Amino acid sequence: MLGNVVSTNPLTVAGLFAGIGGLELGLQAAGMHTTLLCEWWDPAQAILENRFPDVELHDDIQTLKALPITDIVTAGFPCTDLSQAGRTAGIHGAASGLVKHLFELLEDASPRWVVVENVRNMLALDRGTAMEYLVSQFERLGYTWAYRLVDSRFTGVPQRRQRVILVASRSDDPRGVLFADDAGELPEDHYREGANGFYWTEGNTGLGWAHDAIPTLKGGSGLGIQSSPAIWIHDAPPGRAIVTPTIEDAEALQGFPRGWTEAAGLRGRAGFRWKLVGNAVTVGVSEWVGRRLSQPGTAMTEAPSPLPKGARWPTAAWGNSGERWAVNISLWPERHAYQHLLDVVDADTAAPLSLKATMGFHSRLMKSRLRYPESFALALKAHIEQMARAEPSRAQRP
C-alpha cells in the first residue's frame, strides 16, 4: 500500500510547458522553489524572464536533454488539440502531442511528484483517448496516478473554469493530494444577483453562461485577437449594460496580480496577453495542489468503483498497474472567500461590447433555439440601439 511522506524542506519544481507560470506561481505561494522553466513561445518567455528572473529558462521541450534533480515536475501541456475551442485533433496532434516528451524525460528522472493539467474535454474527446494515453504512459513507467476535475471558482475567483488536475508518483499515494479535500459547490444563495458572464462569440449552438461569474477564459486567436467573454449588468443603463473585462481583470480572474503579463509588450506582443492568460492555470488551483503536495492528507474515497478499461472517464479516478477506480467527489475541494464578479470587474470603467459584436451575437441568438432570459435579449437590443447612436454609419451596414 502506498503511503505519503510529509515534506520538511521546500520542494523544488521543474516547470515544463510553463506558459506564464500559473502552476509555478501557485506552487511558490505554497512554499516551493522553482529551479527550471521550459517554454517555447516568445511572449510567454518574456513574462517568465520578468517574473522569475533567477530561474533557468529553456526554450523548447524538444531539445531539453534531461530534467534536473527535482521534487516536482509540472506539465500544463498545450490544450490546442484537445479543447472544444481548438482543433480537436487529439492527444497526438502537433501541439498537444508534445506531451510525449514529458514521458521521454521521465524515463531517466525520479521526481517525487508529477503534476499535469489540461481541459475537461480530454476526458471525452475520441472516447477519452487522451486520458488513456496519459495514464498508460504513467503506468508503463511505474507510477500510481490520480486525477480530479476541479472548478476554479473554489479558489474564490468568479470564473467557471473546469480543468483536469492529474498527479502521479512512484513513491507516494496521489490520492492524499487530490482526494483529501471536498467542500462541495458553493450554495446558489451565496452568488450575487445582477450580473451574468457570457460568450458573445457563440450563439447558434451554445451559449456560454455563468451567474455572478464569467465562463471559462479562452486562449483566443493565435494572431493575438482576443476572445474575451462579455458581462450583462442587469441594472446598468443602455450602453453600459453589456461590457467586456479588461486584460487586467482577466489576470485577476485567473488569480494573477494585475499587470502580470505586461512584459509581453516589451517584445511588441501586447496583443497576445489574452491568449497567454486564457491558456494559463488558475493560480489558486495550483496553490491548493502545492499545499497538499507538501502535506498530503487522508483520501476521502470510500468504496471507489472499479473502472473497466475503455469505460467513460469519470470526473475523478485513480489507478496503478492496470487497475483503475472511479471516485465520487465534487469539483470543489475547498471553498475560499468568493469574489463577486462586479467586485473584480469595475462596471464603471469596463468597455462596452462593440456595436458590431453585439449585433452579430444578437442576430445569431435570435436564430437559435437556445434558452435565455427574455430580459437578456431586451438588454442586448437596448445596447445595440444606444451604441448605434454613437456609430450610426456602422449600424446601417448590411
Backbone hydrogen bonds, N-H to C=O, Kabsch-Sander energy under -0.5 kcal/mol:
donor,donor_aa,acceptor,acceptor_aa,energy
3,G,171,S,-0.5
6,V,4,N,-0.5
7,S,294,S,-1.9
13,V,33,H,-2.2
14,A,72,I,-2.4
15,G,13,V,-0.5
15,G,36,L,-3.2
16,L,14,A,-0.7
16,L,74,T,-2.7
18,A,38,C,-2.3
21,G,18,A,-2.6
25,L,21,G,-3.0
26,G,22,G,-1.8
27,L,23,L,-2.3
28,Q,24,E,-2.4
29,A,25,L,-2.0
30,A,26,G,-1.0
31,G,28,Q,-1.9
32,M,27,L,-2.1
33,H,11,L,-2.7
35,T,13,V,-2.9
36,L,13,V,-1.2
37,L,56,E,-2.5
38,C,15,G,-2.5
39,E,58,H,-2.3
45,Q,41,W,-2.5
46,A,42,D,-2.1
47,I,43,P,-1.3
48,L,44,A,-2.4
49,E,45,Q,-2.9
50,N,46,A,-1.4
51,R,47,I,-2.9
52,F,48,L,-2.8
55,V,52,F,-1.8
56,E,35,T,-0.9
58,H,37,L,-3.1
58,H,56,E,-0.5
63,T,60,D,-1.5
64,L,61,I,-0.7
65,K,63,T,-0.8
70,T,68,P,-0.5
72,I,12,T,-2.0
73,V,113,W,-1.8
74,T,14,A,-2.4
75,A,115,V,-2.4
76,G,16,L,-1.0
77,F,75,A,-1.6
82,L,79,C,-2.3
83,S,79,C,-2.5
86,G,83,S,-1.2
87,R,80,T,-2.1
88,T,80,T,-0.8
90,G,81,D,-3.0
93,G,90,G,-2.1
97,G,93,G,-1.8
98,L,95,A,-1.7
99,V,96,S,-1.8
100,K,97,G,-1.8
101,H,98,L,-1.9
102,L,99,V,-1.3
103,F,99,V,-1.1
104,E,100,K,-1.7
105,L,101,H,-2.2
106,L,102,L,-2.0
107,E,103,F,-0.9
107,E,104,E,-0.5
108,D,105,L,-1.0
109,A,106,L,-1.2
112,R,71,D,-0.8
113,W,71,D,-2.6
114,V,168,A,-2.1
115,V,73,V,-2.9
116,V,166,L,-3.1
117,E,75,A,-1.2
118,N,164,V,-1.8
120,R,162,Q,-0.9
122,M,119,V,-1.3
123,L,120,R,-2.4
124,A,121,N,-1.2
125,L,121,N,-3.1
127,R,124,A,-1.6
128,G,125,L,-0.9
129,T,125,L,-1.2
129,T,126,D,-0.5
130,A,125,L,-0.6
131,M,122,M,-0.9
132,E,128,G,-2.3
133,Y,129,T,-2.4
134,L,130,A,-2.4
135,V,131,M,-2.7
136,S,132,E,-2.0
137,Q,133,Y,-2.2
138,F,134,L,-2.2
139,E,135,V,-2.6
140,R,136,S,-2.3
141,L,137,Q,-1.4
142,G,139,E,-1.5
143,Y,138,F,-2.7
144,T,169,S,-3.0
145,W,319,G,-2.5
146,A,167,V,-2.0
147,Y,317,A,-2.7
148,R,165,I,-2.1
149,L,315,T,-2.7
150,V,163,R,-2.5
151,D,331,L,-2.4
152,S,150,V,-0.5
152,S,161,R,-2.9
154,F,151,D,-2.4
155,T,152,S,-1.9
156,G,153,R,-1.9
157,V,152,S,-0.7
159,Q,157,V,-1.9
160,R,214,I,-2.8
161,R,159,Q,-1.5
163,R,150,V,-2.3
163,R,161,R,-0.5
164,V,118,N,-2.9
165,I,148,R,-2.3
165,I,163,R,-0.5
166,L,116,V,-3.1
166,L,164,V,-0.5
167,V,146,A,-2.9
168,A,114,V,-2.3
169,S,144,T,-2.4
173,D,3,G,-0.7
176,G,173,D,-1.5
177,V,174,P,-1.2
178,L,174,P,-2.2
179,F,175,R,-2.2
183,A,332,W,-2.5
184,G,332,W,-1.6
190,H,187,P,-2.2
191,Y,188,E,-1.6
196,N,232,W,-1.9
197,G,210,A,-1.7
197,G,213,A,-1.2
198,F,230,A,-2.7
199,Y,208,G,-1.5
200,W,198,F,-0.7
202,E,199,Y,-0.8
208,G,206,G,-0.5
210,A,197,G,-2.0
212,D,195,A,-2.4
212,D,210,A,-0.5
214,I,158,P,-1.9
216,T,160,R,-0.6
218,K,227,S,-0.5
221,S,225,I,-2.5
224,G,221,S,-1.6
226,Q,224,G,-0.6
230,A,198,F,-3.4
231,I,243,V,-3.0
232,W,196,N,-3.2
233,I,231,I,-0.7
233,I,241,A,-3.0
234,H,194,G,-2.0
234,H,232,W,-0.7
236,A,233,I,-1.5
240,R,237,P,-2.5
241,A,237,P,-0.6
243,V,231,I,-2.3
243,V,241,A,-0.6
244,T,351,A,-2.7
250,A,246,T,-2.3
251,E,247,I,-2.2
252,A,248,E,-2.0
253,L,249,D,-2.5
254,Q,250,A,-0.8
254,Q,251,E,-0.9
255,G,252,A,-1.5
256,F,251,E,-2.6
260,W,257,P,-1.7
262,E,259,G,-1.8
264,A,261,T,-1.8
265,G,262,E,-1.9
266,L,263,A,-1.4
267,R,264,A,-1.2
268,G,265,G,-1.7
269,R,264,A,-1.9
272,F,269,R,-1.9
273,R,270,A,-1.7
276,L,272,F,-2.5
277,V,273,R,-2.5
278,G,274,W,-2.8
279,N,275,K,-1.7
280,A,277,V,-1.2
283,V,254,Q,-2.3
285,V,282,T,-0.8
286,S,282,T,-1.5
287,E,283,V,-2.0
288,W,284,G,-1.9
289,V,285,V,-2.1
290,G,286,S,-2.6
291,R,287,E,-2.3
292,R,288,W,-1.8
293,L,289,V,-2.2
294,S,290,G,-2.0
295,Q,291,R,-1.8
297,G,176,G,-3.0
299,A,297,G,-0.5
300,M,179,F,-3.8
301,T,299,A,-1.2
305,S,326,A,-1.8
307,L,324,R,-2.8
311,A,308,P,-2.2
313,W,123,L,-0.7
317,A,147,Y,-1.8
318,W,325,W,-2.1
319,G,145,W,-2.4
320,N,323,E,-1.9
323,E,320,N,-2.5
325,W,318,W,-2.8
326,A,305,S,-3.4
327,V,316,A,-2.5
329,I,327,V,-0.9
336,H,154,F,-2.3
339,Q,156,G,-3.1
340,H,338,Y,-0.7
343,D,340,H,-2.0
344,V,340,H,-0.8
344,V,341,L,-1.1
345,V,341,L,-2.8
346,D,344,V,-0.6
347,A,345,V,-0.8
349,T,346,D,-0.9
350,A,346,D,-1.8
351,A,244,T,-0.9
353,L,242,I,-2.5
358,T,354,S,-2.5
359,M,355,L,-2.8
360,G,356,K,-2.2
361,F,357,A,-2.4
362,H,358,T,-2.9
363,S,359,M,-2.3
364,R,360,G,-2.0
365,L,361,F,-2.6
366,M,362,H,-2.3
367,K,363,S,-1.2
368,S,364,R,-0.8
368,S,365,L,-0.7
369,R,204,N,-0.5
376,F,373,P,-0.9
377,A,373,P,-1.4
378,L,374,E,-2.1
379,A,375,S,-2.0
380,L,376,F,-2.2
381,K,377,A,-2.2
382,A,378,L,-2.4
383,H,379,A,-2.1
384,I,380,L,-2.4
385,E,381,K,-2.2
386,Q,382,A,-2.2
387,M,383,H,-2.8
388,A,384,I,-2.3
389,R,385,E,-1.0
390,A,386,Q,-0.7
390,A,387,M,-0.6
391,E,387,M,-1.5
395,A,391,E,-2.0
396,Q,392,P,-1.2
397,R,394,R,-1.3
